[in-house]
Amino acid sequence: FGRGASSPSRLVERAAELGYSALALVDENGVYGTVEAQRAGKKYGVKVLVGATVQLKGDTNIYPLVLIAMNRDGYEVLCKLLTIVHADEDKHVTLPVLLAHTQNLICVTGGRNGFPTRLLAERKVTQA
């Protein structure tokens, strides 16, 4: 919490200055800056996409995933998933739990360092 370099409202303000029409705000294991960002989005005319980074627990590795809510229903699903994450002692999510909570969420897997690429590189194709 509080590891970001700028406040949510300042990020939205800067996005408006740069001419962005939308900005995704992603907190680690939470949606902490949502209210502030949404208020700033209305003020500056920037659509704020809400998301969270969660840690996916694989067999032996942990993979960061960025999840972004597509709409209010997605936000609800994201909040349910975050509740599960916070109930886990290590603050991780397993693949079966993640797959049960995908409705109206966009998943950004981390490119070359993301779990699908890494599992394929390790020849663990059935998991990817």
Secondary structure, 3 states (H helix, E strand, C coil): CCCCCCCHHHHHHHHHHCCCCEEEEEEECECCCHHHHHHHHHHHCCEEEEEEEEEEECCCCEEEEEEEECCHHHHHHHHHHHHHHHHCCCCEEEHHHHHCCCCCEEEECCHHHCHHHHHHHCCCCCCC
